[in-house]
Amino acid sequence: MTLTTRQLAVLNHVLEDGQAWADNAIKEEHVLAKVAKYEADYDESVAKGSYKTRKQREDADAKARQDAYDNATYDVKRQRSYPPIGDQLDALWKGGDDAAAMKVIVDKVKSDNPKG
């Protein structure tokens, strides 16, 4: 379906890819109804300034979450690196080679993420 620049902008306000959605819409009236439904919200968002499409907003959110994950304190990074507690307890229960292998894994986590 061919959209005007404004219609595409309104759809991109609420969808990641407005053109792809419009191309797969069953009826043109569904596309026009969605544009009409979100047009006022789009205008309000643009008027606030520094407007971003839905894809831009979601990409920025994903980057912020990734930055928060990457910039975690050492203790959080260390905690994430350990094997699940169930696996650790299972290895201790079995003993022998399993316990020795788990000790190697835990010691590596400790050496890779020293305290303080």
DSSP file (Angstrom, degrees, kcal/mol; ACC not computed):
  #  RESIDUE AA STRUCTURE BP1 BP2  ACC     N-H-->O    O-->H-N    N-H-->O    O-->H-N    TCO  KAPPA ALPHA  PHI   PSI    X-CA   Y-CA   Z-CA
    1    1 A M              0   0    0      0, 0.0     2,-0.5     0, 0.0    22,-0.1   0.000 360.0 360.0 360.0 138.6    0.0    0.0    0.0
    2    2 A T        -     0   0    0     20,-0.1     2,-0.3    21,-0.0    17,-0.0  -0.757 360.0-167.5 -88.5 125.3    1.3    3.5   -0.8
    3    3 A L        -     0   0    0     -2,-0.5     2,-0.1     1,-0.0    16,-0.0  -0.818  20.6-118.4-111.6 150.6    1.3    5.8    2.2
    4    4 A T     >  -     0   0    0     -2,-0.3     4,-2.4     1,-0.1     5,-0.2  -0.386  36.6-105.4 -74.3 166.1    1.8    9.5    2.4
    5    5 A T  H  > S+     0   0    0      1,-0.2     4,-2.1     2,-0.2     5,-0.1   0.899 122.4  49.0 -60.1 -41.1    4.8   10.7    4.4
    6    6 A R  H  > S+     0   0    0      2,-0.2     4,-2.5     1,-0.2    -1,-0.2   0.928 109.5  50.5 -66.2 -45.4    2.5   11.8    7.2
    7    7 A Q  H  > S+     0   0    0      1,-0.2     4,-2.5     2,-0.2    -2,-0.2   0.916 112.0  48.2 -59.5 -42.6    0.7    8.4    7.3
    8    8 A L  H  X S+     0   0    0     -4,-2.4     4,-2.6     1,-0.2    -1,-0.2   0.896 110.3  51.9 -64.6 -39.7    4.0    6.6    7.4
    9    9 A A  H  X S+     0   0    0     -4,-2.1     4,-0.8    -5,-0.2    -2,-0.2   0.905 110.5  48.1 -63.6 -41.6    5.2    8.9   10.2
   10   10 A V  H >X S+     0   0    0     -4,-2.5     4,-0.8     2,-0.2     3,-0.6   0.926 113.3  47.4 -65.2 -44.4    2.1    8.2   12.3
   11   11 A L  H >X S+     0   0    0     -4,-2.5     4,-2.3     1,-0.2     3,-0.8   0.896 109.2  53.5 -64.5 -39.5    2.4    4.5   11.8
   12   12 A N  H 3< S+     0   0    0     -4,-2.6    42,-2.5     1,-0.2    43,-0.5   0.676  99.3  65.6 -69.4 -15.3    6.1    4.5   12.6
   13   13 A H  H << S+     0   0    0     -4,-0.8    -1,-0.2    -3,-0.6    -2,-0.2   0.844 118.6  21.3 -70.2 -34.2    5.2    6.3   15.9
   14   14 A V  H << S+     0   0    0     -4,-0.8     2,-0.3    -3,-0.8    -2,-0.2   0.561 124.4  51.7-112.0 -12.7    3.3    3.2   17.1
   15   15 A L  S  < S-     0   0    0     -4,-2.3    40,-0.4    -5,-0.2     3,-0.4  -0.902  72.7-130.6-125.2 153.6    4.9    0.4   15.0
   16   16 A E  S    S+     0   0    0     -2,-0.3     2,-0.3     1,-0.3    39,-0.2   0.898 106.5  17.0 -68.5 -38.7    8.5   -0.6   14.4
   17   17 A D     >  +     0   0    0      1,-0.1     4,-2.1    -6,-0.1    -1,-0.3  -0.772  67.8 179.2-137.1  90.4    8.0   -0.7   10.6
   18   18 A G  H  > S+     0   0    0     -3,-0.4     4,-2.5    -2,-0.3     5,-0.2   0.849  82.1  53.3 -61.0 -38.2    4.8    1.1    9.6
   19   19 A Q  H  > S+     0   0    0      2,-0.2     4,-2.6     1,-0.2    -1,-0.2   0.923 108.9  48.4 -66.4 -43.8    5.4    0.4    5.9
   20   20 A A  H  > S+     0   0    0      2,-0.2     4,-1.3     1,-0.2    -1,-0.2   0.906 112.5  49.3 -62.9 -40.8    5.7   -3.4    6.4
   21   21 A W  H  X S+     0   0    0     -4,-2.1     4,-0.6     1,-0.2     3,-0.4   0.932 112.3  47.7 -63.2 -44.9    2.6   -3.4    8.6
   22   22 A A  H >< S+     0   0    0     -4,-2.5     3,-0.8     1,-0.2    -2,-0.2   0.881 108.4  55.0 -64.1 -38.2    0.6   -1.5    5.9
   23   23 A D  H 3< S+     0   0    0     -4,-2.6    -1,-0.2     1,-0.2    -2,-0.2   0.811 113.3  42.0 -64.8 -28.8    1.9   -3.8    3.2
   24   24 A N  H 3< S+     0   0    0     -4,-1.3    -1,-0.2    -3,-0.4    -2,-0.2   0.415  86.7 119.3 -99.0   0.7    0.5   -6.8    5.1
   25   25 A A    <<  -     0   0    0     -3,-0.8     3,-0.1    -4,-0.6    -3,-0.0  -0.387  62.4-138.7 -66.9 144.2   -2.7   -5.2    6.2
   26   26 A I  S    S+     0   0    0      1,-0.2     2,-0.4    -2,-0.1    -1,-0.1   0.915  84.0  20.8 -71.5 -43.2   -5.8   -7.0    4.9
   27   27 A K    >>  -     0   0    0      1,-0.1     4,-1.1    -3,-0.0     3,-0.9  -0.957  68.1-132.0-130.4 147.3   -7.8   -3.9    4.1
   28   28 A E  H 3> S+     0   0    0     -2,-0.4     4,-2.4     1,-0.2     5,-0.2   0.833 107.0  64.8 -62.3 -32.6   -6.7   -0.3    3.4
   29   29 A E  H 3> S+     0   0    0      1,-0.2     4,-2.1     2,-0.2    -1,-0.2   0.810  96.7  56.6 -64.2 -28.3   -9.5    0.9    5.8
   30   30 A H  H <> S+     0   0    0     -3,-0.9     4,-2.0     2,-0.2    -1,-0.2   0.898 108.1  47.5 -66.7 -40.1   -7.6   -0.9    8.7
   31   31 A V  H  X S+     0   0    0     -4,-1.1     4,-2.3     2,-0.2    -2,-0.2   0.941 113.1  47.2 -65.0 -47.5   -4.5    1.2    7.9
   32   32 A L  H  X S+     0   0    0     -4,-2.4     4,-2.4     1,-0.2    -2,-0.2   0.862 110.6  52.8 -64.2 -35.6   -6.4    4.4    7.7
   33   33 A A  H  X S+     0   0    0     -4,-2.1     4,-2.3     2,-0.2    -1,-0.2   0.901 109.6  48.4 -66.4 -40.6   -8.2    3.6   11.0
   34   34 A K  H  X S+     0   0    0     -4,-2.0     4,-1.8     2,-0.2    -2,-0.2   0.903 111.5  50.0 -66.5 -40.7   -4.9    3.0   12.7
   35   35 A V  H  X S+     0   0    0     -4,-2.3     4,-1.1     1,-0.2    -2,-0.2   0.939 112.5  47.1 -61.6 -46.5   -3.5    6.3   11.3
   36   36 A A  H  < S+     0   0    0     -4,-2.4     4,-0.5     1,-0.2     3,-0.3   0.884 109.7  54.3 -63.1 -38.7   -6.6    8.2   12.5
   37   37 A K  H  < S+     0   0    0     -4,-2.3     4,-0.3     1,-0.2    -1,-0.2   0.873 119.5  30.7 -63.9 -38.4   -6.4    6.6   16.0
   38   38 A Y  H  X S+     0   0    0     -4,-1.8     4,-2.4     1,-0.1    -1,-0.2   0.389  91.0  96.2-105.8   2.6   -2.8    7.6   16.6
   39   39 A E  H  X S+     0   0    0     -4,-1.1     4,-2.5    -3,-0.3     5,-0.2   0.908  86.6  47.2 -61.4 -44.8   -2.6   10.9   14.7
   40   40 A A  H  > S+     0   0    0     -4,-0.5     4,-2.3     2,-0.2    -1,-0.2   0.898 112.5  49.9 -65.8 -40.5   -3.3   13.1   17.7
   41   41 A D  H  > S+     0   0    0     -4,-0.3     4,-2.2     2,-0.2    -1,-0.2   0.898 111.2  49.7 -64.2 -40.5   -0.8   11.2   19.9
   42   42 A Y  H  X S+     0   0    0     -4,-2.4     4,-2.4     2,-0.2    -2,-0.2   0.937 110.7  49.2 -62.0 -47.9    1.8   11.5   17.1
   43   43 A D  H  X S+     0   0    0     -4,-2.5     4,-2.2     1,-0.2    -2,-0.2   0.897 111.4  50.1 -59.7 -41.8    1.2   15.3   16.8
   44   44 A E  H  X S+     0   0    0     -4,-2.3     4,-1.2     1,-0.2    -1,-0.2   0.901 111.0  48.6 -64.1 -41.6    1.4   15.7   20.6
   45   45 A S  H  X S+     0   0    0     -4,-2.2     4,-0.5     1,-0.2    -2,-0.2   0.891 111.6  48.9 -66.9 -39.6    4.7   13.8   20.7
   46   46 A V  H >< S+     0   0    0     -4,-2.4     3,-1.1     1,-0.2     5,-0.2   0.888 107.4  55.9 -66.6 -38.9    6.2   15.8   17.9
   47   47 A A  H 3< S+     0   0    0     -4,-2.2    -1,-0.2     1,-0.3    -2,-0.2   0.797  97.8  63.1 -65.1 -28.6    5.2   19.1   19.5
   48   48 A K  H 3< S-     0   0    0     -4,-1.2    -1,-0.3    -3,-0.2    -2,-0.2   0.735 109.0-127.4 -68.3 -21.4    7.1   18.2   22.7
   49   49 A G  S << S+     0   0    0     -3,-1.1    -1,-0.2    -4,-0.5    -2,-0.1  -0.090  81.9  62.6  93.4 164.7   10.3   18.2   20.7
   50   50 A S  S    S-     0   0    0      1,-0.2     2,-0.1    -3,-0.1    -3,-0.1   0.899  75.3-167.2  44.5  52.6   13.1   15.7   20.2
   51   51 A Y        -     0   0    0     -5,-0.2     2,-0.3     1,-0.0    -1,-0.2  -0.385  10.8-172.1 -70.1 142.5   10.7   13.3   18.6
   52   52 A K        -     0   0    0     -2,-0.1    -7,-0.0   -39,-0.1    -1,-0.0  -0.992  22.1-121.1-133.7 143.7   11.8    9.6   18.1
   53   53 A T     >  -     0   0    0     -2,-0.3     4,-2.5     1,-0.1   -40,-0.2  -0.232  38.2 -99.8 -71.1 170.4   10.0    6.9   16.2
   54   54 A R  H  > S+     0   0    0    -42,-2.5     4,-2.9   -39,-0.4     5,-0.2   0.917 125.4  51.6 -60.2 -42.2    9.0    3.7   18.1
   55   55 A K  H  > S+     0   0    0    -43,-0.5     4,-2.6   -40,-0.4    -1,-0.2   0.920 110.4  48.4 -61.6 -43.3   12.0    1.9   16.6
   56   56 A Q  H  > S+     0   0    0      2,-0.2     4,-2.2     1,-0.2    -1,-0.2   0.896 112.9  48.5 -63.8 -39.9   14.4    4.7   17.8
   57   57 A R  H  X S+     0   0    0     -4,-2.5     4,-2.3     2,-0.2    -2,-0.2   0.923 113.3  46.4 -66.0 -43.7   12.8    4.6   21.3
   58   58 A E  H  X S+     0   0    0     -4,-2.9     4,-2.5     2,-0.2    -2,-0.2   0.883 112.2  50.8 -67.7 -37.6   13.1    0.9   21.6
   59   59 A D  H  X S+     0   0    0     -4,-2.6     4,-2.3    -5,-0.2    -1,-0.2   0.906 111.1  48.7 -64.2 -40.7   16.7    1.0   20.3
   60   60 A A  H  X S+     0   0    0     -4,-2.2     4,-2.3     2,-0.2    -2,-0.2   0.898 112.0  49.1 -65.6 -40.2   17.5    3.6   22.9
   61   61 A D  H  X S+     0   0    0     -4,-2.3     4,-2.5     2,-0.2    -2,-0.2   0.913 111.2  49.3 -64.2 -42.7   15.9    1.6   25.7
   62   62 A A  H  X S+     0   0    0     -4,-2.5     4,-2.5     1,-0.2    -2,-0.2   0.897 111.1  49.7 -64.1 -40.1   17.8   -1.5   24.6
   63   63 A K  H  X S+     0   0    0     -4,-2.3     4,-2.8     2,-0.2    -1,-0.2   0.905 110.5  50.3 -65.2 -41.0   21.0    0.4   24.6
   64   64 A A  H  X S+     0   0    0     -4,-2.3     4,-2.3     2,-0.2    -2,-0.2   0.908 111.9  47.6 -63.6 -41.9   20.3    1.8   28.1
   65   65 A R  H  X S+     0   0    0     -4,-2.5     4,-2.1     2,-0.2    -2,-0.2   0.912 113.1  48.3 -64.5 -41.7   19.5   -1.7   29.4
   66   66 A Q  H  X S+     0   0    0     -4,-2.5     4,-3.0     2,-0.2    -2,-0.2   0.908 111.1  50.5 -65.6 -41.2   22.7   -3.1   27.8
   67   67 A D  H  X S+     0   0    0     -4,-2.8     4,-2.4     2,-0.2    -1,-0.2   0.909 110.3  49.8 -61.8 -42.2   24.8   -0.2   29.2
   68   68 A A  H  < S+     0   0    0     -4,-2.3    -1,-0.2     2,-0.2    -2,-0.2   0.890 113.2  47.0 -63.6 -38.8   23.4   -0.9   32.7
   69   69 A Y  H >< S+     0   0    0     -4,-2.1     3,-1.1     1,-0.2    -2,-0.2   0.931 115.1  45.3 -66.7 -46.2   24.2   -4.6   32.3
   70   70 A D  H 3< S+     0   0    0     -4,-3.0    -2,-0.2     1,-0.2    -1,-0.2   0.825 113.2  50.0 -68.4 -32.0   27.7   -3.9   31.1
   71   71 A N  T 3< S+     0   0    0     -4,-2.4    -1,-0.2    -5,-0.2    -2,-0.2   0.072  80.7 136.4 -98.0  24.5   28.5   -1.3   33.7
   72   72 A A    <   -     0   0    0     -3,-1.1    -3,-0.1     1,-0.1    -4,-0.0  -0.290  63.5 -93.8 -67.3 156.8   27.3   -3.4   36.7
   73   73 A T    >>  -     0   0    0      1,-0.1     4,-2.3     4,-0.0     3,-0.5  -0.242  38.7-103.7 -67.5 162.1   29.5   -3.4   39.8
   74   74 A Y  H 3> S+     0   0    0      1,-0.2     4,-2.8     2,-0.2     5,-0.2   0.862 119.8  56.2 -58.4 -37.3   32.1   -6.1   40.2
   75   75 A D  H 3> S+     0   0    0      1,-0.2     4,-2.2     2,-0.2    -1,-0.2   0.871 108.4  46.8 -66.9 -34.9   30.0   -8.0   42.7
   76   76 A V  H <> S+     0   0    0     -3,-0.5     4,-2.2     2,-0.2    -1,-0.2   0.924 113.5  48.3 -70.3 -43.9   27.0   -8.2   40.3
   77   77 A K  H  X S+     0   0    0     -4,-2.3     4,-1.3     1,-0.2    -2,-0.2   0.906 112.6  49.4 -60.9 -40.7   29.3   -9.3   37.5
   78   78 A R  H  X S+     0   0    0     -4,-2.8     4,-1.0    -5,-0.2     3,-0.4   0.921 109.5  51.0 -64.9 -44.2   30.9  -11.9   39.7
   79   79 A Q  H >< S+     0   0    0     -4,-2.2     3,-0.5     1,-0.2    -1,-0.2   0.892 108.7  51.8 -61.5 -40.2   27.5  -13.2   40.8
   80   80 A R  H 3< S+     0   0    0     -4,-2.2    -1,-0.2     1,-0.2    -2,-0.2   0.797 104.9  58.5 -64.6 -28.6   26.4  -13.6   37.2
   81   81 A S  H 3< S+     0   0    0     -4,-1.3    -1,-0.2    -3,-0.4    -2,-0.2   0.740  84.4  94.6 -78.3 -24.1   29.5  -15.6   36.4
   82   82 A Y  S << S-     0   0    0     -4,-1.0     3,-0.1    -3,-0.5    24,-0.1  -0.351  84.0-107.8 -67.8 147.6   29.0  -18.4   38.9
   83   83 A P        -     0   0    0      0, 0.0    -1,-0.1     0, 0.0     5,-0.1  -0.336  55.4 -74.6 -64.6 158.3   27.3  -21.6   37.8
   84   84 A P    >>  -     0   0    0      0, 0.0     4,-1.9     0, 0.0     3,-0.6  -0.236  42.2-120.0 -55.1 144.2   23.7  -22.0   39.1
   85   85 A I  H 3> S+     0   0    0      1,-0.3     4,-2.8     2,-0.2     5,-0.2   0.835 112.5  59.3 -59.3 -34.4   23.6  -23.0   42.7
   86   86 A G  H 3> S+     0   0    0      1,-0.2     4,-2.3     2,-0.2    -1,-0.3   0.906 106.0  47.8 -60.9 -41.4   21.8  -26.2   41.9
   87   87 A D  H <> S+     0   0    0     -3,-0.6     4,-2.2     2,-0.2    -2,-0.2   0.893 111.8  50.5 -66.1 -39.3   24.7  -27.3   39.7
   88   88 A Q  H  X S+     0   0    0     -4,-1.9     4,-2.2     2,-0.2    -2,-0.2   0.940 112.6  45.4 -63.6 -46.5   27.2  -26.4   42.4
   89   89 A L  H  X S+     0   0    0     -4,-2.8     4,-2.5     1,-0.2    -2,-0.2   0.889 111.1  53.6 -65.0 -38.7   25.3  -28.4   45.0
   90   90 A D  H  X S+     0   0    0     -4,-2.3     4,-2.4    -5,-0.2     5,-0.2   0.916 109.0  48.9 -60.9 -43.9   24.9  -31.3   42.6
   91   91 A A  H  X S+     0   0    0     -4,-2.2     4,-2.3     1,-0.2     8,-0.3   0.902 111.9  48.9 -64.2 -41.1   28.6  -31.4   42.0
   92   92 A L  H  < S+     0   0    0     -4,-2.2    -1,-0.2     2,-0.2    -2,-0.2   0.896 111.3  50.3 -64.5 -39.4   29.4  -31.3   45.7
   93   93 A W  H  < S+     0   0    0     -4,-2.5    -2,-0.2     1,-0.2    -1,-0.2   0.917 113.4  44.4 -65.4 -43.7   26.9  -34.1   46.4
   94   94 A K  H  < S-     0   0    0     -4,-2.4    -1,-0.2    -5,-0.2    -2,-0.2   0.862  94.0-176.6 -69.5 -34.9   28.4  -36.3   43.7
   95   95 A G    >X  +     0   0    0     -4,-2.3     3,-1.1    -5,-0.2     4,-0.8  -0.199  40.2  68.1  70.1-165.5   31.9  -35.5   44.8
   96   96 A G  H 3> S-     0   0    0      1,-0.2     4,-2.1     2,-0.2    -1,-0.2  -0.248 116.6  -4.4  58.9-133.6   35.0  -36.8   43.0
   97   97 A D  H 3> S+     0   0    0      1,-0.2     4,-2.6     2,-0.2    -1,-0.2   0.834 134.3  57.0 -64.3 -34.7   35.7  -35.5   39.5
   98   98 A D  H <> S+     0   0    0     -3,-1.1     4,-2.2     2,-0.2    -1,-0.2   0.929 109.3  45.0 -62.9 -44.8   32.4  -33.5   39.5
   99   99 A A  H  X S+     0   0    0     -4,-0.8     4,-2.2    -8,-0.3    -2,-0.2   0.895 113.6  50.3 -66.2 -39.6   33.4  -31.6   42.6
  100  100 A A  H  X S+     0   0    0     -4,-2.1     4,-1.8     2,-0.2    -2,-0.2   0.907 110.8  48.8 -65.3 -41.4   36.9  -31.0   41.4
  101  101 A A  H  X S+     0   0    0     -4,-2.6     4,-1.8     1,-0.2    -2,-0.2   0.896 111.6  49.7 -65.1 -40.1   35.6  -29.7   38.0
  102  102 A M  H  X S+     0   0    0     -4,-2.2     4,-2.8     1,-0.2     5,-0.2   0.879 107.1  54.9 -66.8 -37.1   33.2  -27.3   39.9
  103  103 A K  H  X S+     0   0    0     -4,-2.2     4,-2.7     1,-0.2    -1,-0.2   0.899 106.5  51.4 -62.6 -40.2   36.0  -26.1   42.1
  104  104 A V  H  X S+     0   0    0     -4,-1.8     4,-2.0     2,-0.2    -1,-0.2   0.921 111.7  47.3 -60.8 -44.4   38.0  -25.2   39.0
  105  105 A I  H  X S+     0   0    0     -4,-1.8     4,-2.0     2,-0.2    -2,-0.2   0.937 114.3  45.8 -63.5 -47.6   35.0  -23.2   37.6
  106  106 A V  H  X S+     0   0    0     -4,-2.8     4,-2.3     1,-0.2    -2,-0.2   0.899 111.8  51.6 -64.8 -41.2   34.4  -21.4   40.9
  107  107 A D  H  X S+     0   0    0     -4,-2.7     4,-2.4    -5,-0.2    -1,-0.2   0.872 108.1  52.6 -63.8 -36.1   38.1  -20.6   41.3
  108  108 A K  H  X S+     0   0    0     -4,-2.0     4,-2.6     2,-0.2    -1,-0.2   0.912 108.3  50.3 -65.7 -41.0   38.2  -19.1   37.8
  109  109 A V  H  X S+     0   0    0     -4,-2.0     4,-1.7     1,-0.2    -2,-0.2   0.930 111.8  48.7 -60.0 -44.6   35.2  -16.9   38.6
  110  110 A K  H  < S+     0   0    0     -4,-2.3    -2,-0.2     1,-0.2    -1,-0.2   0.902 113.8  45.1 -64.1 -41.0   37.0  -15.7   41.7
  111  111 A S  H  < S+     0   0    0     -4,-2.4    -1,-0.2     1,-0.2    -2,-0.2   0.855 114.1  48.9 -73.2 -33.1   40.3  -15.0   39.9
  112  112 A D  H  < S+     0   0    0     -4,-2.6    -1,-0.2     1,-0.3    -2,-0.2   0.768 122.6  34.0 -74.2 -25.1   38.5  -13.2   37.0
  113  113 A N  S  < S-     0   0    0     -4,-1.7    -1,-0.3    -5,-0.2    -2,-0.1  -0.610  83.4-171.0-130.5  70.8   36.4  -11.1   39.4
  114  114 A P        -     0   0    0      0, 0.0    -3,-0.1     0, 0.0     2,-0.1  -0.272  29.0-103.8 -66.0 150.0   38.6  -10.3   42.4
  115  115 A K              0   0    0      1,-0.2    -5,-0.0    -5,-0.1     0, 0.0  -0.389 360.0 360.0 -70.1 149.2   37.0   -8.7   45.4
  116  116 A G              0   0    0     -2,-0.1    -1,-0.2     0, 0.0   -41,-0.0   0.482 360.0 360.0  60.2 360.0   37.6   -5.0   46.1
